C-alpha cells in the first residue's frame, strides 16, 4: 500500500519544479491523503540550482533529485540509505504502452481573484483534466513577484521540451509564476498498463473510485548559492534495482558487485 502512497502525489507535483541562475529554496507544508484513509501532514523543501532540483520530504525520509541535463530522476530512501535511479522522462516498454493509450490534457483559467501569501500577491487559477489516465482537478495561487518566479516559468518551458510526446506532457501548461498555494484532487482511473489481471483487480478494489487530495502551502522562499554536492547521492547510500511495479519507468540496474578474489 505504501508504494502508491509514495507515487500518487508525485504525478502532479513534478510539474512544479523550477530552475534558477541562483539557488532557490522553497519550504512547504503538504497535507496528503494516504491509501489507508489517513490524512497526513508533512514538510517538503525544494532546492533548485541550474538544471537540477531536489525535493526533500520529512527532513530526508524521502528525497527526489531530478537532473534535466543528465536526464535522470533519483529517489532516495533516507531510512534505509538506498536509492533508485530512472531516466527522465521515464522510458521502457510499459511507458510506451501508457503513452499510446493516454492523451494528457490539463487546462487552467484565471479566476480573476487575487490573494496574498507570505507577503507576496498571487493570481488564483483553477484547472482540470487528465494526468496519466487519472482525473485531476487543481486550484492554486501563482505569484510572479515572489523570488524565483521568472526562473520557475523558464523551467516550465525547458521541462515541456523534455516531456513532449509522453504522459507527462501536461507539465508545459502550468500557469507562470510560483505556486504559493496549490490543491490537487486526483481520482485514479484504470490501472496502468503492464499489470496482471489479478493486480488490476486488487488495485480497483483498493481505490474504489476514491479521490486523493494534496494541499501544498509555501511557508518560506529564499535565494542563495547551492553547492553542487547538494544534488548528488550522499556517500554511504546503496543503489537498488527498481521493484516490478516500477519497472515501466526504465530504472537502471545497480552496478554488479566486484568479483571476490581468492586468498593468496
Residue pairs with C-beta under 8 A, 6 or more apart in sequence:
1 35
1 36
1 206
2 35
3 243
3 245
3 246
4 35
5 32
5 34
5 35
6 62
8 186
8 188
8 212
9 30
9 32
9 184
9 212
9 214
10 64
11 131
11 132
11 134
11 186
12 131
12 136
12 138
12 184
12 186
12 214
13 55
13 184
13 214
13 216
14 66
14 168
14 171
15 156
15 159
15 168
15 170
15 171
15 174
16 152
16 174
16 179
16 182
17 46
17 48
17 53
17 55
17 66
17 155
17 159
18 24
18 26
18 46
18 48
18 53
18 148
18 151
18 152
18 155
18 178
19 48
19 50
19 51
19 53
19 68
19 151
19 152
19 154
19 155
19 158
20 48
20 49
20 50
20 148
20 151
20 155
20 223
21 50
21 151
22 49
22 223
22 224
22 225
23 47
23 48
23 49
23 223
23 224
23 225
23 226
23 230
24 46
24 47
24 48
24 49
24 147
24 148
24 151
24 221
24 222
24 223
25 45
25 46
25 47
25 48
25 220
25 221
25 222
25 223
25 224
25 226
26 45
26 46
26 48
26 148
26 178
26 218
26 220
26 221
27 43
27 44
27 45
27 218
27 219
27 220
27 221
28 43
28 44
28 45
28 46
28 216
28 217
28 218
28 219
29 41
29 42
29 43
29 44
29 216
29 217
29 219
30 41
30 42
30 43
30 44
30 214
30 215
30 216
31 39
31 40
31 41
31 42
31 213
31 214
31 215
32 39
32 40
32 42
32 212
32 213
32 214
32 215
33 39
33 210
33 211
33 212
33 213
33 214
34 40
35 206
42 57
42 58
43 57
43 58
43 59
44 55
44 56
44 57
44 216
45 55
45 56
46 53
46 54
46 55
46 56
47 53
47 54
47 55
47 56
47 226
47 230
47 231
48 54
48 148
48 151
48 155
48 226
49 225
49 226
49 230
49 231
50 69
51 67
51 68
51 69
51 158
52 65
52 66
52 67
52 68
52 69
52 231
53 65
53 66
53 231
54 63
54 64
54 65
54 66
54 230
54 231
55 63
55 64
55 65
55 66
56 62
56 63
57 63
60 76
60 78
61 78
61 79
62 75
62 76
62 77
62 78
63 75
63 76
63 78
64 73
64 74
64 75
64 76
65 72
65 73
65 74
65 76
65 231
65 232
65 233
66 72
66 73
66 74
66 88
67 73
67 74
67 88
67 231
68 88
68 158
68 159
68 162
71 87
71 88
71 162
72 85
72 86
72 87
72 88
73 85
73 86
73 87
73 88
73 90
74 83
74 84
74 85
74 86
74 233
75 83
75 84
75 85
75 86
76 82
76 83
76 233
76 234
76 237
77 83
81 236
81 237
81 238
82 237
82 238
82 239
82 240
83 233
83 237
83 238
83 239
83 240
84 239
84 240
84 241
84 242
84 246
84 251
85 239
85 251
85 252
86 242
86 246
86 249
86 250
86 251
86 252
87 249
87 250
87 252
88 162
89 95
89 162
89 163
89 166
89 168
90 166
90 168
90 248
90 249
90 250
91 249
91 250
92 247
92 248
92 249
92 250
93 194
93 248
94 192
94 193
94 194
94 247
94 248
94 249
95 166
95 167
95 248
95 249
95 250
97 193
97 194
97 248
98 132
98 133
98 167
98 192
98 193
98 248
99 165
99 166
99 167
101 133
101 193
102 130
102 132
102 133
102 167
103 130
104 129
104 130
104 131
104 132
104 167
104 168
104 169
104 170
105 129
105 130
105 170
106 127
106 128
106 129
106 130
106 131
106 136
106 138
106 170
106 173
107 127
107 128
107 129
107 173
108 125
108 126
108 127
108 138
108 173
108 174
108 175
109 125
109 126
109 127
110 123
110 124
110 125
110 175
111 124
111 125
111 126
112 124
113 123
113 124
114 121
114 122
114 123
114 124
115 121
115 122
115 124
115 141
115 181
116 122
117 141
117 143
117 180
117 181
117 217
117 218
118 146
118 180
118 218
118 219
118 220
118 221
120 143
120 145
120 146
120 178
120 180
121 143
121 145
122 141
122 142
122 143
122 146
122 177
122 178
122 180
122 181
123 141
123 142
123 143
123 144
123 175
123 177
124 139
124 140
124 141
125 138
125 139
125 140
125 141
125 142
125 175
126 137
126 138
126 139
127 136
127 137
127 138
127 139
128 135
128 136
128 137
128 138
129 136
129 170
130 136
130 170
130 189
131 167
131 168
131 170
131 186
132 167
132 168
132 192
133 167
133 189
133 190
133 192
134 186
134 187
134 188
134 189
135 186
135 187
135 189
136 184
136 185
136 186
136 187
137 184
137 185
138 182
138 183
138 184
138 185
139 182
139 183
140 175
140 179
140 180
140 181
140 182
140 183
141 179
141 180
141 181
141 182
142 175
142 176
142 177
142 178
142 179
142 180
143 149
143 177
143 178
143 180
144 150
144 153
144 176
144 177
144 178
146 177
146 178
146 180
146 218
146 221
147 178
147 221
147 222
147 223
148 178
148 221
148 223
149 176
149 177
149 178
152 176
152 177
152 178
153 176
153 177
156 171
156 172
156 174
156 176
157 172
159 171
159 172
160 169
160 171
160 172
163 169
163 171
163 172
164 172
178 218
178 221
179 216
179 218
180 217
180 218
181 216
181 217
181 218
182 214
182 215
182 216
182 217
183 213
183 214
183 215
183 216
184 213
184 214
184 216
185 211
185 212
185 213
186 211
186 212
186 213
186 214
187 209
187 210
187 211
187 212
188 207
188 210
188 212
190 200
191 199
191 200
191 203
191 204
192 248
193 248
194 247
194 248
195 203
233 239
238 254
239 254
239 255
240 254
241 251
241 253
241 254
242 249
242 251
